[in-house]
Amino acid sequence: MDKIFLSSLSVDCIVGIWEWERRIKQTVIVDLEMAADIRKAAATDRIEDTIDYKRVCDRLRAFVAESQFKLVETLAERTAAFLLAEFSLSWVRLTIRKPGALAGIGDVGVTIERSAPG
């Protein structure tokens, strides 16, 4: 299986359980891997034959920026489901990090892997 990835996408969004977190946007960092068969695109050299990662990046950024989940876990789950459906993907691995969420720790976050239903 080939993979296309986006690394360290920074997005400001509402995420958190505390009252102050519901009032201000915080930065999350997203890493994404998507299953892809890139052989056709490699042979034709055409963007139409692969996953357009700029389009994925733009849609991912918009989805996360508009979200207002309390848990990073929920944000990850809903984002993975969105990506699987929006881009007809068979598999994704998604990491969402929330820098500075806890004192003395660089990041906290989750990594999930999801496959398309069926």
N, C-alpha and C positions, 0 to 999 in steps of 0.2 A: 504494500500500500504506500502510495506517495502521500506526502503531506504538504500543504501550503500553510504558512504560519504568519501571524502578526504578533509582534513583540512590543511590549511596554507602551501600549496605547493609553494615554492619559486622558481621563474624562472627569469633569466635575458633575456631581449629581447629589441628590438628597438620598442619604442612606444612613440608618442608625436608629437606635431605640430610644435615645435620650431626647428630651424636649429641645435642647439646643441644637441637636443634630438634625431635627426636623425643620429648622429655620434657616440653616445655611448649607450651601453646597460644599461638599468635600471631594477631594480628588481620589479616584480609584484608578488603579493600573490594571489593564487587561492584557493577558497573553492568550492567544487563540491558535489552535492547530485544527486543520480541517482535512479530512480524508479526500484525496483526489487522485484520479488517474491522469497524469499529465502527458502521457505518451502522444496523444493526438495533438495537443497544443505544441509539444516539442517538434512534431513532424510538420505541422502546418504553419507554425509561428504566428498564430492568430489568437487574439484575446478571447474571441467568441468560443474557442475550444477549451477554455479553462475557467477556473473560478477567478473572477475579476476582483482582486484583493483591494483595489481602491474602492470599489462599490461596497464590498463587505465592510471595509473600514468606515466608510461614511455612514452606512446604515447602522452598524454596531455603535458608533459614537452617538448617533441620534437616539437610538433606543435607550442606551444607558443614561444619557443626559436627561431624558424625559422621565425616567423612572423615579419612583419615590418609595422604595421598599425599606423595611425596617432592618432586615437581615441581609448580610452579604450572601448567605446561602440561597435566599430567595432570588436575589438579583442574578446569581450565577445560573440557577435552574431556569428561570424565565428567559434569560439571555440565550442559553443553549437551545431551548425550545424554539425561540424566535429564529435563530440562525439556521437550525435544521429545516424549519419550514420555509423560511424566506428564500434560501438558496438551494433547496432540495439536496441537502448534504446527507451523507450516510452516517457520518461520525464526526464528533467534535470533542476536543479537550480544551477546557476553558479554565483559566486561573484568573481570579479577581483578588487583587491585593488592596488593602486599605492602609496606606502609610500613616504612621504616627497615631494609630488608633489606641495604642497602649503605651504608657510611659516606659522608656527604656528598651523598646522593641522597634526595629525598623518598619516591619510590615506585619499585618495579620491578614488572613484571607482563606480562600478555599480553591481547590482544584477539583473539577468534576469531568467525567467523560460520559457522553451520552450518544446513543445511536438512534437513528430514525426508526419510528415504529414499523413493525412488519417485517 
